[in-house]
Amino acid sequence: MIKICICCDKSIRDGEAYIKVDKMSPSGAGTTLYQHSRPCKPVPTQTSQVPLRP
Ligand SMILES: [Zn+2]
């Protein structure tokens, strides 16, 4: 079974550390998602704030 990281959308290879994310759905059947345990996607840092203009 191929596990796809929900963070970076890349497959998690055997041996790679990952965490399971249980996602409950209203229909009852929950799905188990996987995510790299190490941050694999650069976290958006707070850059210069651009004021929103209407
Ligand atoms: Zn990932």
mmCIF file of the protein (N, C-alpha, C, O) and its ligand, coordinates in Angstrom:
data_MODEL
# 
_entry.id   MODEL 
# 
loop_
_entity.id 
_entity.type 
_entity.pdbx_number_of_molecules 
1 polymer     1 
2 non-polymer 1 
# 
_entity_poly.entity_id                      1 
_entity_poly.type                           'polypeptide(L)' 
_entity_poly.nstd_linkage                   no 
_entity_poly.nstd_monomer                   no 
_entity_poly.pdbx_seq_one_letter_code       MIKICICCDKSIRDGEAYIKVDKMSPSGAGTTLYQHSRPCKPVPTQTSQVPLRP 
_entity_poly.pdbx_seq_one_letter_code_can   MIKICICCDKSIRDGEAYIKVDKMSPSGAGTTLYQHSRPCKPVPTQTSQVPLRP 
_entity_poly.pdbx_strand_id                 A 
# 
loop_
_entity_poly_seq.entity_id 
_entity_poly_seq.num 
_entity_poly_seq.mon_id 
_entity_poly_seq.hetero 
1 1  MET n 
1 2  ILE n 
1 3  LYS n 
1 4  ILE n 
1 5  CYS n 
1 6  ILE n 
1 7  CYS n 
1 8  CYS n 
1 9  ASP n 
1 10 LYS n 
1 11 SER n 
1 12 ILE n 
1 13 ARG n 
1 14 ASP n 
1 15 GLY n 
1 16 GLU n 
1 17 ALA n 
1 18 TYR n 
1 19 ILE n 
1 20 LYS n 
1 21 VAL n 
1 22 ASP n 
1 23 LYS n 
1 24 MET n 
1 25 SER n 
1 26 PRO n 
1 27 SER n 
1 28 GLY n 
1 29 ALA n 
1 30 GLY n 
1 31 THR n 
1 32 THR n 
1 33 LEU n 
1 34 TYR n 
1 35 GLN n 
1 36 HIS n 
1 37 SER n 
1 38 ARG n 
1 39 PRO n 
1 40 CYS n 
1 41 LYS n 
1 42 PRO n 
1 43 VAL n 
1 44 PRO n 
1 45 THR n 
1 46 GLN n 
1 47 THR n 
1 48 SER n 
1 49 GLN n 
1 50 VAL n 
1 51 PRO n 
1 52 LEU n 
1 53 ARG n 
1 54 PRO n 
# 
loop_
_struct_asym.id 
_struct_asym.entity_id 
A 1 
B 2 
# 
loop_
_chem_comp.id 
_chem_comp.type 
_chem_comp.mon_nstd_flag 
ALA 'L-peptide linking' y 
ARG 'L-peptide linking' y 
ASP 'L-peptide linking' y 
CYS 'L-peptide linking' y 
GLN 'L-peptide linking' y 
GLU 'L-peptide linking' y 
GLY 'peptide linking'   y 
HIS 'L-peptide linking' y 
ILE 'L-peptide linking' y 
LEU 'L-peptide linking' y 
LYS 'L-peptide linking' y 
MET 'L-peptide linking' y 
PRO 'L-peptide linking' y 
SER 'L-peptide linking' y 
THR 'L-peptide linking' y 
TYR 'L-peptide linking' y 
VAL 'L-peptide linking' y 
ZN  non-polymer         . 
# 
_pdbx_entity_nonpoly.entity_id   2 
_pdbx_entity_nonpoly.name        ? 
_pdbx_entity_nonpoly.comp_id     ZN 
# 
_pdbx_nonpoly_scheme.asym_id         B 
_pdbx_nonpoly_scheme.entity_id       2 
_pdbx_nonpoly_scheme.mon_id          ZN 
_pdbx_nonpoly_scheme.ndb_seq_num     1 
_pdbx_nonpoly_scheme.pdb_seq_num     101 
_pdbx_nonpoly_scheme.auth_seq_num    101 
_pdbx_nonpoly_scheme.pdb_mon_id      ZN 
_pdbx_nonpoly_scheme.auth_mon_id     ZN 
_pdbx_nonpoly_scheme.pdb_strand_id   A 
_pdbx_nonpoly_scheme.pdb_ins_code    . 
# 
loop_
_atom_site.group_PDB 
_atom_site.id 
_atom_site.type_symbol 
_atom_site.label_atom_id 
_atom_site.label_alt_id 
_atom_site.label_comp_id 
_atom_site.label_asym_id 
_atom_site.label_entity_id 
_atom_site.label_seq_id 
_atom_site.pdbx_PDB_ins_code 
_atom_site.Cartn_x 
_atom_site.Cartn_y 
_atom_site.Cartn_z 
_atom_site.occupancy 
_atom_site.B_iso_or_equiv 
_atom_site.pdbx_formal_charge 
_atom_site.auth_seq_id 
_atom_site.auth_comp_id 
_atom_site.auth_asym_id 
_atom_site.auth_atom_id 
_atom_site.pdbx_PDB_model_num 
ATOM   1   N  N  . MET A 1 1  ? 0.853   -1.196 0.000  1.00 0.00 ? 1   MET A N  1 
ATOM   2   C  CA . MET A 1 1  ? 0.000   0.000  0.000  1.00 0.00 ? 1   MET A CA 1 
ATOM   3   C  C  . MET A 1 1  ? 0.886   1.242  0.000  1.00 0.00 ? 1   MET A C  1 
ATOM   4   O  O  . MET A 1 1  ? 1.813   1.381  0.797  1.00 0.00 ? 1   MET A O  1 
ATOM   5   N  N  . ILE A 1 2  ? 0.568   2.110  -0.903 1.00 0.00 ? 2   ILE A N  1 
ATOM   6   C  CA . ILE A 1 2  ? 1.363   3.328  -1.026 1.00 0.00 ? 2   ILE A CA 1 
ATOM   7   C  C  . ILE A 1 2  ? 0.746   4.405  -0.145 1.00 0.00 ? 2   ILE A C  1 
ATOM   8   O  O  . ILE A 1 2  ? -0.448  4.697  -0.219 1.00 0.00 ? 2   ILE A O  1 
ATOM   9   N  N  . LYS A 1 3  ? 1.587   4.971  0.674  1.00 0.00 ? 3   LYS A N  1 
ATOM   10  C  CA . LYS A 1 3  ? 1.113   6.034  1.545  1.00 0.00 ? 3   LYS A CA 1 
ATOM   11  C  C  . LYS A 1 3  ? 1.524   7.378  0.933  1.00 0.00 ? 3   LYS A C  1 
ATOM   12  O  O  . LYS A 1 3  ? 2.678   7.586  0.559  1.00 0.00 ? 3   LYS A O  1 
ATOM   13  N  N  . ILE A 1 4  ? 0.576   8.249  0.847  1.00 0.00 ? 4   ILE A N  1 
ATOM   14  C  CA . ILE A 1 4  ? 0.846   9.558  0.285  1.00 0.00 ? 4   ILE A CA 1 
ATOM   15  C  C  . ILE A 1 4  ? 0.801   10.589 1.402  1.00 0.00 ? 4   ILE A C  1 
ATOM   16  O  O  . ILE A 1 4  ? -0.155  10.653 2.176  1.00 0.00 ? 4   ILE A O  1 
ATOM   17  N  N  . CYS A 1 5  ? 1.820   11.367 1.466  1.00 0.00 ? 5   CYS A N  1 
ATOM   18  C  CA . CYS A 1 5  ? 1.871   12.409 2.480  1.00 0.00 ? 5   CYS A CA 1 
ATOM   19  C  C  . CYS A 1 5  ? 0.869   13.507 2.123  1.00 0.00 ? 5   CYS A C  1 
ATOM   20  O  O  . CYS A 1 5  ? 0.853   14.015 1.002  1.00 0.00 ? 5   CYS A O  1 
ATOM   21  N  N  . ILE A 1 6  ? 0.050   13.856 3.088  1.00 0.00 ? 6   ILE A N  1 
ATOM   22  C  CA . ILE A 1 6  ? -0.956  14.874 2.813  1.00 0.00 ? 6   ILE A CA 1 
ATOM   23  C  C  . ILE A 1 6  ? -0.341  16.262 2.843  1.00 0.00 ? 6   ILE A C  1 
ATOM   24  O  O  . ILE A 1 6  ? -0.989  17.250 2.497  1.00 0.00 ? 6   ILE A O  1 
ATOM   25  N  N  . CYS A 1 7  ? 0.902   16.324 3.256  1.00 0.00 ? 7   CYS A N  1 
ATOM   26  C  CA . CYS A 1 7  ? 1.540   17.626 3.365  1.00 0.00 ? 7   CYS A CA 1 
ATOM   27  C  C  . CYS A 1 7  ? 2.214   18.010 2.045  1.00 0.00 ? 7   CYS A C  1 
ATOM   28  O  O  . CYS A 1 7  ? 2.058   19.127 1.550  1.00 0.00 ? 7   CYS A O  1 
ATOM   29  N  N  . CYS A 1 8  ? 2.952   17.072 1.499  1.00 0.00 ? 8   CYS A N  1 
ATOM   30  C  CA . CYS A 1 8  ? 3.701   17.397 0.287  1.00 0.00 ? 8   CYS A CA 1 
ATOM   31  C  C  . CYS A 1 8  ? 3.223   16.596 -0.908 1.00 0.00 ? 8   CYS A C  1 
ATOM   32  O  O  . CYS A 1 8  ? 3.749   16.749 -2.011 1.00 0.00 ? 8   CYS A O  1 
ATOM   33  N  N  . ASP A 1 9  ? 2.226   15.739 -0.696 1.00 0.00 ? 9   ASP A N  1 
ATOM   34  C  CA . ASP A 1 9  ? 1.648   14.959 -1.790 1.00 0.00 ? 9   ASP A CA 1 
ATOM   35  C  C  . ASP A 1 9  ? 2.664   14.024 -2.428 1.00 0.00 ? 9   ASP A C  1 
ATOM   36  O  O  . ASP A 1 9  ? 2.537   13.667 -3.599 1.00 0.00 ? 9   ASP A O  1 
ATOM   37  N  N  . LYS A 1 10 ? 3.650   13.636 -1.673 1.00 0.00 ? 10  LYS A N  1 
ATOM   38  C  CA . LYS A 1 10 ? 4.625   12.692 -2.188 1.00 0.00 ? 10  LYS A CA 1 
ATOM   39  C  C  . LYS A 1 10 ? 4.492   11.383 -1.419 1.00 0.00 ? 10  LYS A C  1 
ATOM   40  O  O  . LYS A 1 10 ? 4.027   11.346 -0.280 1.00 0.00 ? 10  LYS A O  1 
ATOM   41  N  N  . SER A 1 11 ? 4.908   10.332 -2.072 1.00 0.00 ? 11  SER A N  1 
ATOM   42  C  CA . SER A 1 11 ? 4.779   9.029  -1.435 1.00 0.00 ? 11  SER A CA 1 
ATOM   43  C  C  . SER A 1 11 ? 5.777   8.906  -0.286 1.00 0.00 ? 11  SER A C  1 
ATOM   44  O  O  . SER A 1 11 ? 6.881   9.451  -0.313 1.00 0.00 ? 11  SER A O  1 
ATOM   45  N  N  . ILE A 1 12 ? 5.333   8.169  0.711  1.00 0.00 ? 12  ILE A N  1 
ATOM   46  C  CA . ILE A 1 12 ? 6.190   7.932  1.861  1.00 0.00 ? 12  ILE A CA 1 
ATOM   47  C  C  . ILE A 1 12 ? 6.826   6.566  1.682  1.00 0.00 ? 12  ILE A C  1 
ATOM   48  O  O  . ILE A 1 12 ? 6.132   5.550  1.631  1.00 0.00 ? 12  ILE A O  1 
ATOM   49  N  N  . ARG A 1 13 ? 8.114   6.547  1.591  1.00 0.00 ? 13  ARG A N  1 
ATOM   50  C  CA . ARG A 1 13 ? 8.804   5.286  1.360  1.00 0.00 ? 13  ARG A CA 1 
ATOM   51  C  C  . ARG A 1 13 ? 8.921   4.497  2.654  1.00 0.00 ? 13  ARG A C  1 
ATOM   52  O  O  . ARG A 1 13 ? 8.773   5.020  3.759  1.00 0.00 ? 13  ARG A O  1 
ATOM   53  N  N  . ASP A 1 14 ? 9.189   3.230  2.464  1.00 0.00 ? 14  ASP A N  1 
ATOM   54  C  CA . ASP A 1 14 ? 9.422   2.402  3.632  1.00 0.00 ? 14  ASP A CA 1 
ATOM   55  C  C  . ASP A 1 14 ? 10.667  2.900  4.361  1.00 0.00 ? 14  ASP A C  1 
ATOM   56  O  O  . ASP A 1 14 ? 11.700  3.176  3.749  1.00 0.00 ? 14  ASP A O  1 
ATOM   57  N  N  . GLY A 1 15 ? 10.546  3.005  5.640  1.00 0.00 ? 15  GLY A N  1 
ATOM   58  C  CA . GLY A 1 15 ? 11.679  3.453  6.417  1.00 0.00 ? 15  GLY A CA 1 
ATOM   59  C  C  . GLY A 1 15 ? 11.607  4.922  6.743  1.00 0.00 ? 15  GLY A C  1 
ATOM   60  O  O  . GLY A 1 15 ? 12.269  5.403  7.663  1.00 0.00 ? 15  GLY A O  1 
ATOM   61  N  N  . GLU A 1 16 ? 10.792  5.638  5.974  1.00 0.00 ? 16  GLU A N  1 
ATOM   62  C  CA . GLU A 1 16 ? 10.644  7.046  6.264  1.00 0.00 ? 16  GLU A CA 1 
ATOM   63  C  C  . GLU A 1 16 ? 9.691   7.217  7.437  1.00 0.00 ? 16  GLU A C  1 
ATOM   64  O  O  . GLU A 1 16 ? 8.693   6.506  7.555  1.00 0.00 ? 16  GLU A O  1 
ATOM   65  N  N  . ALA A 1 17 ? 10.009  8.146  8.279  1.00 0.00 ? 17  ALA A N  1 
ATOM   66  C  CA . ALA A 1 17 ? 9.165   8.386  9.440  1.00 0.00 ? 17  ALA A CA 1 
ATOM   67  C  C  . ALA A 1 17 ? 7.910   9.122  9.010  1.00 0.00 ? 17  ALA A C  1 
ATOM   68  O  O  . ALA A 1 17 ? 7.957   10.097 8.261  1.00 0.00 ? 17  ALA A O  1 
ATOM   69  N  N  . TYR A 1 18 ? 6.803   8.631  9.500  1.00 0.00 ? 18  TYR A N  1 
ATOM   70  C  CA . TYR A 1 18 ? 5.537   9.280  9.168  1.00 0.00 ? 18  TYR A CA 1 
ATOM   71  C  C  . TYR A 1 18 ? 4.607   9.178  10.364 1.00 0.00 ? 18  TYR A C  1 
ATOM   72  O  O  . TYR A 1 18 ? 4.835   8.406  11.295 1.00 0.00 ? 18  TYR A O  1 
ATOM   73  N  N  . ILE A 1 19 ? 3.581   9.957  10.312 1.00 0.00 ? 19  ILE A N  1 
ATOM   74  C  CA . ILE A 1 19 ? 2.574   9.904  11.348 1.00 0.00 ? 19  ILE A CA 1 
ATOM   75  C  C  . ILE A 1 19 ? 1.230   9.650  10.683 1.00 0.00 ? 19  ILE A C  1 
ATOM   76  O  O  . ILE A 1 19 ? 0.980   10.052 9.546  1.00 0.00 ? 19  ILE A O  1 
ATOM   77  N  N  . LYS A 1 20 ? 0.387   8.978  11.426 1.00 0.00 ? 20  LYS A N  1 
ATOM   78  C  CA . LYS A 1 20 ? -0.939  8.690  10.905 1.00 0.00 ? 20  LYS A CA 1 
ATOM   79  C  C  . LYS A 1 20 ? -1.903  9.775  11.347 1.00 0.00 ? 20  LYS A C  1 
ATOM   80  O  O  . LYS A 1 20 ? -1.897  10.223 12.493 1.00 0.00 ? 20  LYS A O  1 
ATOM   81  N  N  . VAL A 1 21 ? -2.709  10.168 10.421 1.00 0.00 ? 21  VAL A N  1 
ATOM   82  C  CA . VAL A 1 21 ? -3.718  11.179 10.718 1.00 0.00 ? 21  VAL A CA 1 
ATOM   83  C  C  . VAL A 1 21 ? -5.072  10.575 10.436 1.00 0.00 ? 21  VAL A C  1 
ATOM   84  O  O  . VAL A 1 21 ? -5.437  10.337 9.285  1.00 0.00 ? 21  VAL A O  1 
ATOM   85  N  N  . ASP A 1 22 ? -5.802  10.335 11.483 1.00 0.00 ? 22  ASP A N  1 
ATOM   86  C  CA . ASP A 1 22 ? -7.129  9.767  11.315 1.00 0.00 ? 22  ASP A CA 1 
ATOM   87  C  C  . ASP A 1 22 ? -8.124  10.876 10.986 1.00 0.00 ? 22  ASP A C  1 
ATOM   88  O  O  . ASP A 1 22 ? -8.287  11.844 11.727 1.00 0.00 ? 22  ASP A O  1 
ATOM   89  N  N  . LYS A 1 23 ? -8.759  10.696 9.879  1.00 0.00 ? 23  LYS A N  1 
ATOM   90  C  CA . LYS A 1 23 ? -9.729  11.698 9.466  1.00 0.00 ? 23  LYS A CA 1 
ATOM   91  C  C  . LYS A 1 23 ? -11.116 11.090 9.510  1.00 0.00 ? 23  LYS A C  1 
ATOM   92  O  O  . LYS A 1 23 ? -11.418 10.133 8.797  1.00 0.00 ? 23  LYS A O  1 
ATOM   93  N  N  . MET A 1 24 ? -11.933 11.649 10.338 1.00 0.00 ? 24  MET A N  1 
ATOM   94  C  CA . MET A 1 24 ? -13.285 11.132 10.456 1.00 0.00 ? 24  MET A CA 1 
ATOM   95  C  C  . MET A 1 24 ? -14.176 11.861 9.472  1.00 0.00 ? 24  MET A C  1 
ATOM   96  O  O  . MET A 1 24 ? -14.124 13.083 9.337  1.00 0.00 ? 24  MET A O  1 
ATOM   97  N  N  . SER A 1 25 ? -14.976 11.096 8.805  1.00 0.00 ? 25  SER A N  1 
ATOM   98  C  CA . SER A 1 25 ? -15.901 11.695 7.860  1.00 0.00 ? 25  SER A CA 1 
ATOM   99  C  C  . SER A 1 25 ? -17.315 11.566 8.414  1.00 0.00 ? 25  SER A C  1 
ATOM   100 O  O  . SER A 1 25 ? -17.607 10.627 9.154  1.00 0.00 ? 25  SER A O  1 
ATOM   101 N  N  . PRO A 1 26 ? -18.175 12.484 8.068  1.00 0.00 ? 26  PRO A N  1 
ATOM   102 C  CA . PRO A 1 26 ? -19.554 12.438 8.577  1.00 0.00 ? 26  PRO A CA 1 
ATOM   103 C  C  . PRO A 1 26 ? -20.280 11.172 8.162  1.00 0.00 ? 26  PRO A C  1 
ATOM   104 O  O  . PRO A 1 26 ? -21.208 10.739 8.844  1.00 0.00 ? 26  PRO A O  1 
ATOM   105 N  N  . SER A 1 27 ? -19.879 10.586 7.074  1.00 0.00 ? 27  SER A N  1 
ATOM   106 C  CA . SER A 1 27 ? -20.578 9.393  6.599  1.00 0.00 ? 27  SER A CA 1 
ATOM   107 C  C  . SER A 1 27 ? -20.273 8.183  7.466  1.00 0.00 ? 27  SER A C  1 
ATOM   108 O  O  . SER A 1 27 ? -20.947 7.158  7.363  1.00 0.00 ? 27  SER A O  1 
ATOM   109 N  N  . GLY A 1 28 ? -19.286 8.293  8.298  1.00 0.00 ? 28  GLY A N  1 
ATOM   110 C  CA . GLY A 1 28 ? -19.001 7.196  9.205  1.00 0.00 ? 28  GLY A CA 1 
ATOM   111 C  C  . GLY A 1 28 ? -17.661 6.555  8.946  1.00 0.00 ? 28  GLY A C  1 
ATOM   112 O  O  . GLY A 1 28 ? -16.878 6.333  9.870  1.00 0.00 ? 28  GLY A O  1 
ATOM   113 N  N  . ALA A 1 29 ? -17.401 6.261  7.706  1.00 0.00 ? 29  ALA A N  1 
ATOM   114 C  CA . ALA A 1 29 ? -16.139 5.598  7.388  1.00 0.00 ? 29  ALA A CA 1 
ATOM   115 C  C  . ALA A 1 29 ? -15.007 6.609  7.416  1.00 0.00 ? 29  ALA A C  1 
ATOM   116 O  O  . ALA A 1 29 ? -14.931 7.518  6.588  1.00 0.00 ? 29  ALA A O  1 
ATOM   117 N  N  . GLY A 1 30 ? -14.158 6.429  8.364  1.00 0.00 ? 30  GLY A N  1 
ATOM   118 C  CA . GLY A 1 30 ? -13.042 7.339  8.447  1.00 0.00 ? 30  GLY A CA 1 
ATOM   119 C  C  . GLY A 1 30 ? -11.885 6.835  7.618  1.00 0.00 ? 30  GLY A C  1 
ATOM   120 O  O  . GLY A 1 30 ? -11.749 5.633  7.384  1.00 0.00 ? 30  GLY A O  1 
ATOM   121 N  N  . THR A 1 31 ? -11.075 7.730  7.187  1.00 0.00 ? 31  THR A N  1 
ATOM   122 C  CA . THR A 1 31 ? -9.913  7.343  6.404  1.00 0.00 ? 31  THR A CA 1 
ATOM   123 C  C  . THR A 1 31 ? -8.659  7.684  7.184  1.00 0.00 ? 31  THR A C  1 
ATOM   124 O  O  . THR A 1 31 ? -8.634  8.603  8.003  1.00 0.00 ? 31  THR A O  1 
ATOM   125 N  N  . THR A 1 32 ? -7.644  6.931  6.908  1.00 0.00 ? 32  THR A N  1 
ATOM   126 C  CA . THR A 1 32 ? -6.375  7.191  7.565  1.00 0.00 ? 32  THR A CA 1 
ATOM   127 C  C  . THR A 1 32 ? -5.427  7.841  6.579  1.00 0.00 ? 32  THR A C  1 
ATOM   128 O  O  . THR A 1 32 ? -5.120  7.290  5.521  1.00 0.00 ? 32  THR A O  1 
ATOM   129 N  N  . LEU A 1 33 ? -4.983  8.996  6.943  1.00 0.00 ? 33  LEU A N  1 
ATOM   130 C  CA . LEU A 1 33 ? -4.056  9.714  6.076  1.00 0.00 ? 33  LEU A CA 1 
ATOM   131 C  C  . LEU A 1 33 ? -2.677  9.657  6.700  1.00 0.00 ? 33  LEU A C  1 
ATOM   132 O  O  . LEU A 1 33 ? -2.519  9.391  7.892  1.00 0.00 ? 33  LEU A O  1 
ATOM   133 N  N  . TYR A 1 34 ? -1.713  9.908  5.891  1.00 0.00 ? 34  TYR A N  1 
ATOM   134 C  CA . TYR A 1 34 ? -0.337  9.831  6.361  1.00 0.00 ? 34  TYR A CA 1 
ATOM   135 C  C  . TYR A 1 34 ? 0.379   11.138 6.072  1.00 0.00 ? 34  TYR A C  1 
ATOM   136 O  O  . TYR A 1 34 ? 0.064   11.872 5.136  1.00 0.00 ? 34  TYR A O  1 
ATOM   137 N  N  . GLN A 1 35 ? 1.339   11.379 6.910  1.00 0.00 ? 35  GLN A N  1 
ATOM   138 C  CA . GLN A 1 35 ? 2.097   12.616 6.747  1.00 0.00 ? 35  GLN A CA 1 
ATOM   139 C  C  . GLN A 1 35 ? 3.502   12.373 7.257  1.00 0.00 ? 35  GLN A C  1 
ATOM   140 O  O  . GLN A 1 35 ? 3.708   11.656 8.236  1.00 0.00 ? 35  GLN A O  1 
ATOM   141 N  N  . HIS A 1 36 ? 4.445   12.965 6.597  1.00 0.00 ? 36  HIS A N  1 
ATOM   142 C  CA . HIS A 1 36 ? 5.817   12.841 7.072  1.00 0.00 ? 36  HIS A CA 1 
ATOM   143 C  C  . HIS A 1 36 ? 5.897   13.411 8.487  1.00 0.00 ? 36  HIS A C  1 
ATOM   144 O  O  . HIS A 1 36 ? 5.358   14.480 8.773  1.00 0.00 ? 36  HIS A O  1 
ATOM   145 N  N  . SER A 1 37 ? 6.565   12.692 9.347  1.00 0.00 ? 37  SER A N  1 
ATOM   146 C  CA . SER A 1 37 ? 6.671   13.187 10.717 1.00 0.00 ? 37  SER A CA 1 
ATOM   147 C  C  . SER A 1 37 ? 7.594   14.390 10.792 1.00 0.00 ? 37  SER A C  1 
ATOM   148 O  O  . SER A 1 37 ? 7.483   15.243 11.673 1.00 0.00 ? 37  SER A O  1 
ATOM   149 N  N  . ARG A 1 38 ? 8.500   14.423 9.844  1.00 0.00 ? 38  ARG A N  1 
ATOM   150 C  CA . ARG A 1 38 ? 9.351   15.610 9.804  1.00 0.00 ? 38  ARG A CA 1 
ATOM   151 C  C  . ARG A 1 38 ? 8.731   16.612 8.843  1.00 0.00 ? 38  ARG A C  1 
ATOM   152 O  O  . ARG A 1 38 ? 8.190   16.229 7.806  1.00 0.00 ? 38  ARG A O  1 
ATOM   153 N  N  . PRO A 1 39 ? 8.805   17.855 9.175  1.00 0.00 ? 39  PRO A N  1 
ATOM   154 C  CA . PRO A 1 39 ? 8.238   18.867 8.282  1.00 0.00 ? 39  PRO A CA 1 
ATOM   155 C  C  . PRO A 1 39 ? 8.876   18.769 6.898  1.00 0.00 ? 39  PRO A C  1 
ATOM   156 O  O  . PRO A 1 39 ? 10.082  18.960 6.743  1.00 0.00 ? 39  PRO A O  1 
ATOM   157 N  N  . CYS A 1 40 ? 8.064   18.474 5.912  1.00 0.00 ? 40  CYS A N  1 
ATOM   158 C  CA . CYS A 1 40 ? 8.588   18.272 4.576  1.00 0.00 ? 40  CYS A CA 1 
ATOM   159 C  C  . CYS A 1 40 ? 8.245   19.434 3.667  1.00 0.00 ? 40  CYS A C  1 
ATOM   160 O  O  . CYS A 1 40 ? 8.709   19.515 2.530  1.00 0.00 ? 40  CYS A O  1 
ATOM   161 N  N  . LYS A 1 41 ? 7.455   20.297 4.166  1.00 0.00 ? 41  LYS A N  1 
ATOM   162 C  CA . LYS A 1 41 ? 7.066   21.443 3.359  1.00 0.00 ? 41  LYS A CA 1 
ATOM   163 C  C  . LYS A 1 41 ? 7.502   22.692 4.090  1.00 0.00 ? 41  LYS A C  1 
ATOM   164 O  O  . LYS A 1 41 ? 7.242   22.834 5.285  1.00 0.00 ? 41  LYS A O  1 
ATOM   165 N  N  . PRO A 1 42 ? 8.143   23.575 3.409  1.00 0.00 ? 42  PRO A N  1 
ATOM   166 C  CA . PRO A 1 42 ? 8.569   24.801 4.082  1.00 0.00 ? 42  PRO A CA 1 
ATOM   167 C  C  . PRO A 1 42 ? 7.392   25.549 4.668  1.00 0.00 ? 42  PRO A C  1 
ATOM   168 O  O  . PRO A 1 42 ? 6.428   25.877 3.976  1.00 0.00 ? 42  PRO A O  1 
ATOM   169 N  N  . VAL A 1 43 ? 7.490   25.804 5.928  1.00 0.00 ? 43  VAL A N  1 
ATOM   170 C  CA . VAL A 1 43 ? 6.410   26.528 6.578  1.00 0.00 ? 43  VAL A CA 1 
ATOM   171 C  C  . VAL A 1 43 ? 6.482   27.990 6.168  1.00 0.00 ? 43  VAL A C  1 
ATOM   172 O  O  . VAL A 1 43 ? 7.524   28.632 6.293  1.00 0.00 ? 43  VAL A O  1 
ATOM   173 N  N  . PRO A 1 44 ? 5.383   28.497 5.686  1.00 0.00 ? 44  PRO A N  1 
ATOM   174 C  CA . PRO A 1 44 ? 5.389   29.899 5.262  1.00 0.00 ? 44  PRO A CA 1 
ATOM   175 C  C  . PRO A 1 44 ? 5.690   30.816 6.423  1.00 0.00 ? 44  PRO A C  1 
ATOM   176 O  O  . PRO A 1 44 ? 4.957   30.878 7.410  1.00 0.00 ? 44  PRO A O  1 
ATOM   177 N  N  . THR A 1 45 ? 6.765   31.508 6.278  1.00 0.00 ? 45  THR A N  1 
ATOM   178 C  CA . THR A 1 45 ? 7.149   32.414 7.342  1.00 0.00 ? 45  THR A CA 1 
ATOM   179 C  C  . THR A 1 45 ? 6.470   33.763 7.131  1.00 0.00 ? 45  THR A C  1 
ATOM   180 O  O  . THR A 1 45 ? 6.016   34.104 6.038  1.00 0.00 ? 45  THR A O  1 
ATOM   181 N  N  . GLN A 1 46 ? 6.426   34.480 8.182  1.00 0.00 ? 46  GLN A N  1 
ATOM   182 C  CA . GLN A 1 46 ? 5.786   35.779 8.068  1.00 0.00 ? 46  GLN A CA 1 
ATOM   183 C  C  . GLN A 1 46 ? 6.729   36.752 7.384  1.00 0.00 ? 46  GLN A C  1 
ATOM   184 O  O  . GLN A 1 46 ? 7.724   37.204 7.949  1.00 0.00 ? 46  GLN A O  1 
ATOM   185 N  N  . THR A 1 47 ? 6.380   37.046 6.172  1.00 0.00 ? 47  THR A N  1 
ATOM   186 C  CA . THR A 1 47 ? 7.180   38.017 5.437  1.00 0.00 ? 47  THR A CA 1 
ATOM   187 C  C  . THR A 1 47 ? 6.550   39.390 5.615  1.00 0.00 ? 47  THR A C  1 
ATOM   188 O  O  . THR A 1 47 ? 5.682   39.596 6.463  1.00 0.00 ? 47  THR A O  1 
ATOM   189 N  N  . SER A 1 48 ? 6.990   40.278 4.831  1.00 0.00 ? 48  SER A N  1 
ATOM   190 C  CA . SER A 1 48 ? 6.420   41.615 4.951  1.00 0.00 ? 48  SER A CA 1 
ATOM   191 C  C  . SER A 1 48 ? 4.928   41.571 4.652  1.00 0.00 ? 48  SER A C  1 
ATOM   192 O  O  . SER A 1 48 ? 4.501   41.062 3.615  1.00 0.00 ? 48  SER A O  1 
ATOM   193 N  N  . GLN A 1 49 ? 4.177   42.091 5.540  1.00 0.00 ? 49  GLN A N  1 
ATOM   194 C  CA . GLN A 1 49 ? 2.737   42.026 5.384  1.00 0.00 ? 49  GLN A CA 1 
ATOM   195 C  C  . GLN A 1 49 ? 2.277   43.020 4.346  1.00 0.00 ? 49  GLN A C  1 
ATOM   196 O  O  . GLN A 1 49 ? 2.609   44.204 4.391  1.00 0.00 ? 49  GLN A O  1 
ATOM   197 N  N  . VAL A 1 50 ? 1.512   42.512 3.421  1.00 0.00 ? 50  VAL A N  1 
ATOM   198 C  CA . VAL A 1 50 ? 0.957   43.383 2.391  1.00 0.00 ? 50  VAL A CA 1 
ATOM   199 C  C  . VAL A 1 50 ? -0.451  43.776 2.789  1.00 0.00 ? 50  VAL A C  1 
ATOM   200 O  O  . VAL A 1 50 ? -1.323  42.915 2.905  1.00 0.00 ? 50  VAL A O  1 
ATOM   201 N  N  . PRO A 1 51 ? -0.677  44.997 2.989  1.00 0.00 ? 51  PRO A N  1 
ATOM   202 C  CA . PRO A 1 51 ? -2.039  45.421 3.375  1.00 0.00 ? 51  PRO A CA 1 
ATOM   203 C  C  . PRO A 1 51 ? -3.035  45.174 2.260  1.00 0.00 ? 51  PRO A C  1 
ATOM   204 O  O  . PRO A 1 51 ? -2.792  45.466 1.089  1.00 0.00 ? 51  PRO A O  1 
ATOM   205 N  N  . LEU A 1 52 ? -4.146  44.632 2.667  1.00 0.00 ? 52  LEU A N  1 
ATOM   206 C  CA . LEU A 1 52 ? -5.178  44.365 1.667  1.00 0.00 ? 52  LEU A CA 1 
ATOM   207 C  C  . LEU A 1 52 ? -5.959  45.657 1.392  1.00 0.00 ? 52  LEU A C  1 
ATOM   208 O  O  . LEU A 1 52 ? -6.438  46.347 2.291  1.00 0.00 ? 52  LEU A O  1 
ATOM   209 N  N  . ARG A 1 53 ? -6.050  45.926 0.117  1.00 0.00 ? 53  ARG A N  1 
ATOM   210 C  CA . ARG A 1 53 ? -6.835  47.118 -0.248 1.00 0.00 ? 53  ARG A CA 1 
ATOM   211 C  C  . ARG A 1 53 ? -8.118  46.692 -0.934 1.00 0.00 ? 53  ARG A C  1 
ATOM   212 O  O  . ARG A 1 53 ? -8.111  45.775 -1.755 1.00 0.00 ? 53  ARG A O  1 
ATOM   213 N  N  . PRO A 1 54 ? -9.170  47.320 -0.621 1.00 0.00 ? 54  PRO A N  1 
ATOM   214 C  CA . PRO A 1 54 ? -10.453 46.960 -1.256 1.00 0.00 ? 54  PRO A CA 1 
ATOM   215 C  C  . PRO A 1 54 ? -10.489 47.309 -2.745 1.00 0.00 ? 54  PRO A C  1 
ATOM   216 O  O  . PRO A 1 54 ? -11.495 47.067 -3.412 1.00 0.00 ? 54  PRO A O  1 
HETATM 217 ZN ZN . ZN  B 2 .  ? 5.504   15.067 3.191  1.00 0.00 2 101 ZN  A ZN 1 
# 
